[in-house]
Amino acid sequence: MTSEIDPTTSATALYAYRIRKERERIGASQAEAAAAAHISRQLYGHYETMRRIPSLDASGRLDAFYGLPDTLTDLQPLVAKEVGTLASFLEFADQEEKADSIRTYQPLIIPGFFQTEAYVRAILSMGTRADQIERLVATRLARQANFFTDDPPFVLALIAERALRENVGGFELMREQLRHLLELAEHPTIHLQVIPAGAPVYASGEFYLLGYSEGGDLGYVEGANGHGSIIEASGEVHDLGLLFDHLQSSAETIEKSRRLIEAILESP
């Protein structure tokens, strides 16, 4: 309920409070607001509960829907700055929600949308202000809900073996994370393939390829501290696709990947 959020505590709380208050004022449903913003109803719901950070594009559309004079558009940069999230990642997160397929290559860590809460906290503990961690944890975990909707995207993740063996947060934390990966791999739309140690693979940075049934595909190349870039040019997206295919050719099969994860999990 609106009363559960105190709009005086932060820019993020004010944003969440305001969009719910405006939606109730005009008698609209979350589904109607989401359609106006060109996002999923689930994502809009996360905006109202502060579990996801709004993009500038979605904010502009919501201003138009609610008849506001750039109120949310002006507030969004303050929200993004407050939680330390860059505009490029917010745009990517919105596009990820709409994608029919997601392919990603991860050379160093477990993909963000596959991370357990403990793993997320361990990753974020380095270089993140204490007052930002809770919000960022909620934001990252909310991305996982996209895989368990009535119409989930197809996901293919290539994960380097070194990422599975990296001792993030301690032995027990990594065991929990590996078990979580194995559980996710049971989902019919989630495929995991491991690139074994020693494979002739030299792409050092993580990236994503987002596929859509309508419109052109997008790429996203991650950088340090979230300084990523969305790739829209068809030629560059095509090149990323070729790189992904090359990386996949060095990966173990889905079944062998599962057995490798199990072996790492069972190793002393």
NUTOR-846669 format. One record per residue: x, y, z of N, C-alpha, C in turn; residue number from 1. Coordinates in steps of 0.2 Angstrom, whole numbers, plus 5000, padded with zeros to 4 digits. Each point is the difference from the previous one (the first is absolute). Layout:
NUTOR-846669
X:Y:Z:X:Y:Z:X:Y:Z:NUM;
...
This chain:
NUTOR-846669
5004:4994:5000:4996:5006:5000:5004:5006:5000:1;
4998:5006:4998:5003:5006:4999:5003:5002:5007:2;
4996:4999:5005:5002:5002:5007:5006:4997:5003:3;
5002:4994:4996:5006:4996:5003:5006:5003:4997:4;
5000:5005:4996:5006:5003:4997:5000:5008:5002:5;
5005:5002:5004:5000:5007:5002:5004:5004:4995:6;
4997:5004:4996:5003:5003:4995:5005:5005:5002:7;
5001:5002:5006:5005:5005:5003:5007:4996:5001:8;
5000:4994:4999:5006:4996:5002:5006:5000:4995:9;
4998:5001:4993:5004:4999:4995:4997:5002:4993:10;
5004:5001:4995:4997:5002:4994:4997:4994:4997:11;
5003:4994:5001:4997:4994:4998:4993:4999:5003:12;
4999:5001:5007:4994:4999:5003:4995:5005:4997:13;
5002:5006:4999:4996:5005:4997:4997:4998:4993:14;
5004:4997:4996:4998:4998:4994:4995:4995:5000:15;
5001:4995:5004:4996:4994:5001:4993:5003:5003:16;
5000:5004:5005:4994:5003:5003:4996:5004:4994:17;
5004:5004:4997:4996:5004:4995:4997:4996:4994:18;
5003:4995:4997:4997:4996:4995:4994:4996:5002:19;
5000:4998:5006:4995:4996:5003:4994:5005:5001:20;
5002:5006:5003:4994:5005:5002:4997:5002:4993:21;
5004:5001:4995:4997:5003:4994:4996:4994:4996:22;
5002:4994:5001:4996:4995:4997:4994:4999:5003:23;
5000:5000:5007:4993:5000:5003:4996:5006:4999:24;
5003:5006:4999:4996:5006:4999:4996:4999:4993:25;
5003:4997:4995:4996:4999:4994:4997:4994:4999:26;
5000:4996:5005:4997:4993:5000:5002:4995:4995:27;
5007:5000:4999:5003:4996:4996:5003:4994:5003:28;
5000:4994:4997:5003:4994:5002:5008:5000:4999:29;
5003:4996:5003:5007:4999:4999:5002:4998:4993:30;
4995:4996:4997:5001:4997:4993:4999:5006:4995:31;
4996:5005:5002:4999:5005:4995:5005:5005:5000:32;
5003:5001:5006:5006:5005:5001:5006:4997:4997:33;
5001:4993:5001:5005:4997:4997:5000:5000:4992:34;
4994:4999:4997:4999:5000:4993:5002:5007:4997:35;
4998:5005:5004:5002:5007:4998:5007:5002:5000:36;
5004:4997:5005:5007:5001:5000:5004:4995:4996:37;
4996:4995:4997:5004:4995:4995:5004:4996:5004:38;
4998:4998:5006:5003:4995:5004:4995:4995:5003:39;
5003:4994:5003:4996:4995:5002:4996:5002:5007:40;
4994:4997:5001:4997:5002:5006:5004:4998:5006:41;
5003:4995:5000:5005:4998:5006:5005:5005:5001:42;
5003:5003:4995:5005:5005:5001:4997:5006:5003:43;
4994:5002:4997:4997:5006:5003:4999:4999:5007:44;
4998:4994:5002:4998:4999:5007:5007:5000:5004:45;
5005:4998:4998:5007:5001:5003:5001:5008:5001:46;
4998:5004:4995:5001:5007:5001:4997:5003:5006:47;
4994:4997:5001:4995:5003:5006:5003:4997:5006:48;
5004:4995:5000:5002:4997:5007:5007:5001:5001:49;
5003:5004:4995:5008:5002:5001:5004:4994:4999:50;
4998:4995:4996:5004:4994:4999:5004:5001:4993:51;
4998:5004:4996:5003:5002:4994:5001:5007:4999:52;
5005:5002:4997:5001:5007:4999:4998:5002:4993:53;
4995:5005:4999:4997:5002:4994:5006:5003:4995:54;
4999:4999:4994:5004:5003:4994:4997:5007:4999:55;
5004:5004:4996:4998:5006:4998:4994:5000:4995:56;
5001:4995:4996:4995:4999:4994:4993:4998:5003:57;
5000:4996:5005:4994:4998:5003:4997:5006:5004:58;
5004:5003:5003:4998:5006:5004:4996:5005:4996:59;
5003:5002:4994:4997:5004:4995:4993:4998:4998:60;
5000:4993:4999:4993:4998:4998:4995:5000:5005:61;
5002:4999:5006:4996:5000:5006:4998:5007:5001:62;
5004:5005:4999:4998:5007:5001:4994:5002:4995:63;
5001:4997:4994:4995:5002:4995:4993:4996:5002:64;
5001:4994:5002:4994:4996:5002:4996:5004:5006:65;
5004:5002:5005:4997:5003:5006:4999:5008:4999:66;
5002:5003:4994:4999:5007:4999:5004:5004:5005:67;
5006:4998:5001:5004:5004:5004:5005:5004:4996:68;
5002:5006:5003:5005:5004:4996:5007:4998:5001:69;
5002:4994:4997:5007:4998:5001:5002:4998:5007:70;
4995:4999:5004:5002:4999:5007:5004:4994:5001:71;
4998:4994:4997:5004:4994:5001:5007:5000:4996:72;
5000:5003:4995:5006:5001:4996:5005:5004:5003:73;
4998:5005:5004:5005:5004:5004:5002:4996:5006:74;
4996:4996:5003:5001:4996:5006:5005:4994:4999:75;
4999:4997:4994:5004:4994:4998:5007:5001:5001:76;
5003:5005:4998:5008:5000:5001:5002:5000:5007:77;
4996:5003:5004:5001:5000:5007:5000:4993:5003:78;
4995:4997:4998:4999:4993:5002:5006:4996:4998:79;
5002:5000:4994:5006:4996:4997:5006:5002:5004:80;
5001:5007:5001:5006:5002:5004:5000:4997:5007:81;
4994:5000:5003:4999:4998:5007:5002:4993:5001:82;
4999:4996:4995:5001:4993:5001:5006:4998:4996:83;
5004:5004:4997:5006:4999:4997:4999:4996:4994:84;
4994:5000:4996:4999:4996:4994:5000:5005:4994:85;
5004:4998:4995:5001:5004:4994:4994:4999:4995:86;
4999:5006:4996:4994:5000:4996:5001:4994:4995:87;
5006:4998:4997:5000:4995:4995:4998:4994:5003:88;
5001:4998:5006:4998:4994:5003:4993:5000:5001:89;
4997:5005:5002:4993:5001:5001:4996:4998:4993:90;
5003:5003:4995:4997:4999:4993:5000:4993:4998:91;
5006:4997:5002:5001:4993:4998:4995:4996:5004:92;
4999:5001:5007:4996:4996:5004:4993:5000:4997:93;
4998:5006:4998:4993:5001:4997:5000:4995:4993:94;
5005:5001:4996:5000:4996:4994:5000:4992:5001:95;
5004:4998:5006:5000:4993:5002:4993:4998:5001:96;
4996:5004:5004:4993:4997:5001:4996:4999:4994:97;
5001:5003:4995:4996:4999:4994:5003:4995:4995:98;
5006:4997:5001:5003:4996:4996:4997:4993:5000:99;
5000:4997:4994:4997:4993:4999:5006:4995:5001:100;
5006:5002:4999:5006:4996:5001:5006:5004:5003:101;
5003:4997:5004:5006:5003:5004:5006:4996:4999:102;
5005:5002:4997:5007:4996:5000:5005:5004:5003:103;
5004:4997:5004:5005:5004:5004:5007:4995:5001:104;
5005:5004:5000:5007:4997:5001:5002:5003:5006:105;
5003:4996:5005:5002:5002:5006:5007:4997:5002:106;
5005:5004:4999:5007:4997:5001:5002:5000:5007:107;
4997:5004:5005:5003:5001:5006:4996:4998:5006:108;
4993:5002:5000:4996:4999:5005:4993:4996:4998:109;
4996:4998:5004:4994:4997:4998:4995:5006:4998:110;
4996:4998:4994:4996:5006:4997:4996:5003:5006:111;
4999:5006:4999:4996:5004:5005:4993:4997:5002:112;
4997:4998:4995:4993:4998:5001:5000:4993:5002:113;
5005:4996:5001:5001:4994:5003:5003:5000:5007:114;
5001:5005:5003:5004:5001:5006:4995:4999:5006:115;
5002:4996:5005:4997:5000:5006:5000:5007:5004:116;
4996:5001:5005:5001:5006:5004:5006:5001:5003:117;
5003:4994:5003:5006:5000:5004:5006:5002:4995:118;
5000:4997:4994:5005:5002:4995:4999:5007:4998:119;
4994:5002:4999:5000:5007:4998:5003:5005:5005:120;
4998:4998:5006:5003:5005:5006:5008:4999:5000:121;
5002:4994:4999:5008:5000:5000:5003:5004:4994:122;
4997:5000:4994:5002:5003:4994:5000:5008:5002:123;
4994:5002:5002:4999:5007:5001:5004:5003:5006:124;
5002:4996:5005:5003:5002:5006:5007:5004:4998:125;
5003:4999:4994:5006:5003:4998:4998:5006:4996:126;
5001:5006:5003:5000:5007:4997:4993:5002:4999:127;
4995:4998:5004:4993:5002:5001:4998:5003:5006:128;
4997:5006:5001:4999:5003:5006:4994:4996:5003:129;
5001:4999:5007:4995:4996:5004:4993:5002:4999:130;
4999:5007:4999:4993:5002:4999:4997:4998:4993:131;
5004:4998:4996:4998:4998:4993:4999:4992:4999:132;
5003:4996:5005:5000:4993:4999:4993:4997:4999:133;
4996:5002:5005:4993:4997:5001:4996:5001:4993:134;
5000:5006:4998:4997:5002:4994:5002:4996:4994:135;
5007:4999:4999:5003:4997:4995:4999:4993:5000:136;
5000:4997:5006:4998:4993:5001:4993:4998:4997:137;
4996:5004:5002:4993:4999:4998:4999:5001:4993:138;
5003:5005:4997:5000:5001:4993:5002:4994:4996:139;
5006:4997:5002:5003:4995:4996:4996:4993:5001:140;
4997:4999:5006:4996:4994:5001:4994:5001:4996:141;
4997:5006:5000:4994:5000:4996:5000:4998:4993:142;
5006:5001:4997:5001:4998:4993:4999:4993:4999:143;
5001:4995:5005:4999:4993:4999:4992:4999:4999:144;
4996:5004:5003:4993:4998:4999:4998:5000:4993:145;
5003:5003:4996:4998:5000:4993:5001:4993:4997:146;
5003:4995:5003:5001:4994:4997:4994:4995:5002:147;
4996:5002:5004:4995:4996:5003:4993:5003:4999:148;
4999:5004:4995:4994:5002:4998:4996:4995:4995:149;
4994:5002:4998:4996:4995:4995:5004:5000:4993:150;
5004:5005:4999:5003:5000:4993:5007:5002:5001:151;
5004:4996:5003:5007:5002:5002:5005:5000:4993:152;
5005:5004:5000:5005:5000:4995:5004:4993:5000:153;
5002:4998:4994:5005:4995:4999:5007:5003:5002:154;
5003:4996:5005:5007:5003:5002:5005:4995:4999:155;
5006:5002:4997:5006:4996:4999:5006:5003:5003:156;
5002:4998:5005:5006:5003:5003:5006:4996:5000:157;
5006:5003:4997:5006:4997:5000:5004:5002:5005:158;
5002:4996:5005:5004:5002:5006:5007:4996:5000:159;
5005:5004:5001:5007:4998:5000:5001:4996:5007:160;
5003:4994:4999:5001:4996:5006:5003:5004:5006:161;
5005:5004:4998:5003:5004:5006:4995:5004:5004:162;
4994:5002:4997:4995:5003:5004:4997:4996:5005:163;
4999:4993:4998:4997:4995:5004:5005:4999:5006:164;
5006:5000:4999:5005:4998:5005:5003:5006:5004:165;
4998:5006:4998:5002:5006:5004:4997:5000:5007:166;
5003:5001:5005:4998:4999:5007:4997:5007:5002:167;
4994:5001:4998:4997:5007:5002:4996:4999:5006:168;
5002:5003:5005:4997:5000:5007:5001:4994:5004:169;
5004:4996:4998:5001:4994:5004:4997:4993:4997:170;
5003:4995:5003:4998:4993:4997:4993:4999:5000:171;
4996:5001:5006:4993:4998:5000:4996:5004:4996:172;
5002:5007:4999:4996:5004:4996:5000:4998:4993:173;
5006:4998:4997:5001:4997:4994:4996:4994:4999:174;
5000:4995:5005:4996:4994:4999:4993:5002:4999:175;
4997:5005:5004:4993:5002:4999:4999:5003:4993:176;
5005:5003:4997:4999:5003:4994:5000:4995:4994:177;
5005:4995:5001:5000:4995:4995:4993:4996:5000:178;
4998:4998:5006:4994:4997:5001:4994:5004:4996:179;
5000:5006:5001:4995:5004:4997:5000:5000:4992:180;
5006:5000:4998:5001:4999:4993:4997:4994:4997:181;
5002:4994:5004:4997:4994:4997:4992:5000:5001:182;
4998:5003:5005:4992:5001:5000:4998:5004:4994:183;
5003:5005:4998:4998:5004:4995:5000:4996:4993:184;
5005:4996:5000:5001:4996:4993:4995:4995:4999:185;
4996:4999:5005:4994:4995:4999:4994:5004:4997:186;
5000:5007:5000:4995:5003:4997:5000:4999:4992:187;
4995:4999:4997:5000:4998:4993:5003:5006:4995:188;
4999:5006:5002:5002:5006:4996:5007:5002:5002:189;
5004:4997:5004:5006:5002:5003:5005:4995:4998:190;
5005:5002:4996:5006:4995:4998:5006:5003:5002:191;
5004:4996:5003:5007:5002:5003:5005:4996:4996:192;
5005:5003:4998:5006:4996:4997:5007:5003:5003:193;
5004:4996:5002:5006:5002:5003:5006:5000:4995:194;
5004:5005:5000:5006:5000:4996:5006:4997:5004:195;
5002:4995:4999:5005:4997:5005:5007:5003:5000:196;
5003:5000:5005:5007:5003:5001:5004:4997:4995:197;
5004:5004:4997:5005:4998:4994:4997:5000:4993:198;
4994:5002:5000:4997:5001:4993:5003:5006:4997:199;
5000:5000:4993:5003:5005:4997:4996:5006:4999:200;
4998:5003:5006:4995:5006:5000:5004:5006:5003:201;
4999:5005:4997:5004:5006:5002:4996:5007:5001:202;
4994:4999:4999:4995:5006:5001:5000:5001:5007:203;
5002:5006:5002:5001:5001:5007:4994:5004:5004:204;
4996:5003:4996:4994:5003:5003:4993:4997:4999:205;
4996:5001:5005:4993:4997:5000:4996:5004:4995:206;
4995:4997:4997:4995:5003:4995:4994:4996:5000:207;
4995:5004:4997:4993:4997:5000:4998:5001:4992:208;
4996:4996:4998:4996:5001:4994:4993:4999:5001:209;
4996:5005:4999:4992:4999:5001:4997:5000:4993:210;
4996:4994:5000:4996:4999:4994:4993:5002:5000:211;
4997:5002:4995:4992:5002:5000:4997:4997:4994:212;
4994:4998:5001:4996:4997:4995:4998:5006:4995:213;
5000:5006:5002:4998:5006:4996:5006:5005:5001:214;
5003:5003:4995:5005:5005:5001:5007:4997:5000:215;
5005:5004:5000:5007:4998:4999:5002:4998:5007:216;
5005:4995:5000:5003:4998:5006:5005:5005:5003:217;
5002:4999:5007:5004:5005:5003:5006:4996:5003:218;
5005:5004:5001:5006:4997:5004:5001:5005:5006:219;
5003:4997:5005:5002:5004:5006:5007:4997:5002:220;
5005:5005:5000:5007:4998:5002:5001:5003:5007:221;
5002:4996:5005:5000:5002:5007:5007:5003:5001:222;
5001:5005:5004:5006:5003:5002:5001:5001:5007:223;
5005:5002:5003:5002:5001:5007:4995:5004:5003:224;
4997:4998:5006:4996:5004:5004:4993:5002:4997:225;
4998:4995:4995:4994:5001:4997:5000:5005:4994:226;
5006:5002:4998:5001:5005:4994:4999:4996:4994:227;
4994:4997:4998:4999:4996:4994:4998:5005:4995:228;
4999:4996:4994:4998:5004:4994:4995:4995:4996:229;
4994:5003:4998:4995:4997:4996:5003:5000:4993:230;
4999:4995:4996:5002:4999:4993:4994:5000:4996:231;
4999:5005:4996:4994:4999:4996:5001:4999:4992:232;
5006:5003:4998:5002:4999:4993:5000:4993:4998:233;
4996:4998:4994:4999:4993:4998:5006:4996:4999:234;
5005:5004:4997:5007:4997:4998:5004:4998:5007:235;
4999:5004:5005:5004:4999:5006:4997:4994:5004:236;
4993:5000:5000:4996:4995:5003:5002:4993:4997:237;
5000:5000:4993:5002:4994:4996:5007:4998:5002:238;
5005:5004:5001:5006:4998:5002:5000:4997:5007:239;
4996:5003:5004:5000:4997:5007:4997:4993:4999:240;
4995:4999:4996:4997:4994:4999:5005:4995:4997:241;
5004:5002:4996:5006:4995:4997:5005:4998:5006:242;
5001:5005:5004:5005:4999:5006:4996:4995:5004:243;
4994:5001:5002:4997:4995:5004:5000:4993:4997:244;
4998:4999:4994:5001:4994:4996:5007:4997:5001:245;
5005:5004:4999:5007:4997:5001:5001:4998:5007:246;
4998:5004:5005:5000:4998:5007:4997:4993:5002:247;
4994:5000:4997:4995:4994:5001:5004:4994:4997:248;
5003:5000:4995:5003:4994:4997:5006:4997:5004:249;
5002:5004:5005:5005:4998:5005:4997:4997:5006:250;
4993:5001:5001:4997:4998:5006:4998:4993:5000:251;
5000:4997:5006:4997:4993:5001:4993:5000:4998:252;
4997:4994:4999:4993:5000:4999:4996:5001:5006:253;
4994:5001:5000:4996:5001:5006:5000:4995:5005:254;
5000:4994:4998:5001:4994:5005:5007:5000:5003:255;
5005:5001:4996:5007:4999:5002:5001:5006:5005:256;
4997:5006:4998:5000:5006:5005:4997:4999:5006:257;
4994:4996:5000:4997:4999:5007:5005:4995:5004:258;
5003:4995:4997:5004:4996:5003:5006:5003:5003:259;
5003:5005:4996:5005:5004:5003:4999:5004:5006:260;
4994:5003:5000:4998:5004:5005:4999:4996:5006:261;
4997:4994:4999:4999:4995:5006:5007:4998:5003:262;
5005:4999:4995:5006:4998:5003:5004:5005:5004:263;
4999:5006:4997:5003:5006:5004:4996:5001:5007:264;
4994:4999:5000:4996:5000:5006:5002:4995:5005:265;
5002:4994:4998:5001:4994:5004:5008:5000:5002:266;
5004:5004:4997:5007:5000:5001:5001:5003:5007:267;
5006:4997:5003:5001:5003:5007:5003:5007:5000:268;
